[in-house]
Amino acid sequence: MNNFNLLSIEVFRQEITKFIEPLGLMDSVEAAKFLGVKPQTMRANTSKYKRWGVKIGRYWFWRKVDLERAKRKPTMKSKNSFDDKLKANEGRISPDFHQALVNVIDTLDFAWAGVQSVFGEQAAPEQAIEVCQMIMAERTLLKNEYRSELREESHG
């Protein structure tokens, strides 16, 4: 790689950083450090980590909150039919729909873990679905509050 290409990459990286920092996104080096893995591992296993990331150009970025969720993911098996189905339909569903599916299943997974921790042996899937709906409603409220705050800041 010549000096021009290295300079171009660095300029691109600086410009992208201006965009991603306010969004709370981390590049593969920062995400790897956060997860306690090597950056090469993040890049080599993008398929393992991409469900929590977003691709901008040729580069992957992750939100800290999503990686925190990934680190403490309680119950879903790493090899499961949901992930198999997502992989089989890769490219046939939009990235937004893909992310929505992942978010809902992850939320249900957390709801199930919560119900199990409260009700133990008496935990029932119906309870997890109710808790999942409550979580989604709370998330919507928080998202709306956050958007309001952003509007106030931009006008203020």
N, C-alpha and C positions, 0 to 999 in steps of 0.2 A: 504494500500500500504506500503510495507516495504522500509527501507532506500535504499536498492539497486535499487529498481524500481524508486524511486525519483531521485537518483543520475543518473541513466541511462537516465531518461527523461531530466534532466538538461544538461547532456553531449550532448545528441541528439539536444536539443534546441540551445546550443552554436555552434555546428557544422552547423546546418541549418542556424543560424544567419550569419555565415561567408559566406554562399552561397547567402542568400537572400538580405543582405544589399546592395551589389554592384548593384543588380537589382532594387533597390528601392521598395522592397516588405515590407509590414507590416503584422504582425501576427494579430490574432483576437483582442487582447488587444489594440494594437496600432490603428488598423482600427476602432474599436469601439470608442476609444477616439476621433479620427479624425471626426467621424460622429456624435459624441455627444450621443451615445447610450451605454448601458452596454455591456461588453464582452459576458455576457450570452445571450443577445439579438442577437448578431452577430452569436453565435454558434447555438442558437435555431432557428434562421431564415436564416440558410445558404442558403436555396433555394431562398430567396429574394435577398441575396447579392452575390450568387455564380456566377452570370453572369459577375461580375466584378472581380472575384477571380480566383485563381489557387490552386489546391489541390496537396500537396507534402506529400506523405505518408498518414497519418491520419489528417494532419493539413492543414488549409486553410490560404492563404496569398493573400494580395491585393496590387496593385500598387496605390500609392497616386494619380497619374494622373487619374486613372480610377474611384477612389472614388470621386475625385473632379468633374468629369464628371457626376457621378451618383447624386451628391448633387444638381447640377444645371440643371439636365435633364429637358428640357423645356416643351415638349408637349405630349409625349406618355403617354397614360393612364396606370395606374398600372395594370388594368385588361384588357388584349387585346388579340386578336386572335393570334398574333405573339408569345407571350410568351406561350399561350396555346399549339400552334403547337410545339414549342421547347420542352415543358414538355412531350407532347404525344410521341415525338420521342427520348426522352432521352435514351441513351444507344444504339440507332440504328445509330446515327451519331457520327463521331469522334469529340473529344474535339476541334481539330483545326478548323473543319468545323463549329461547334457550335459557336466558338468564332468569326469566319469570318462573320457568319450570324448576330450575335449581333453587331459587329463593323459596318457593312454596314447599318443596320437599325438605329443604334444610330446616325451614320453620316447623314443619310437621315433626321432623326428627327431634328438634329441640323440645317441642311440646310433649312428645312422647316421653322423652327423658325426664322432663319436669313432672309429668303425671306419675311416672314410675317412682320418682323420688318422694312424692307426697303420699301416694296411695299404696305403694309397694305392690304386694301380691294382688290387691284388688284393682289395680290400674286396668282401665279398659280403653280400647282404641277410640270409642266415642268421646271419652273425656279428652283425649289428645286432640281430636278434631275440634272440639269446643275451645280448648285452650289455643289451638292454632288460629282460629278465627279471632279470638281476643287479641292475640299477639299482632295479627295483621291489622286489626282496627287501631291498636295502639301505635303501630308503626306509621300508619297513615296520619294520625294526629301529630306525631313527632315530625314527620316529613313536612306537613303543612306549616307547623310552627317554624321549622328551619327555613322554609321558603319565605315566610313572612319576615323573619329576621334578615334574610338576605336582601329582600326588597327594601326594607327600612334602611339598611346600611348603604345600599346603592343610591337611595334618594336623599340620604341624610347628611 
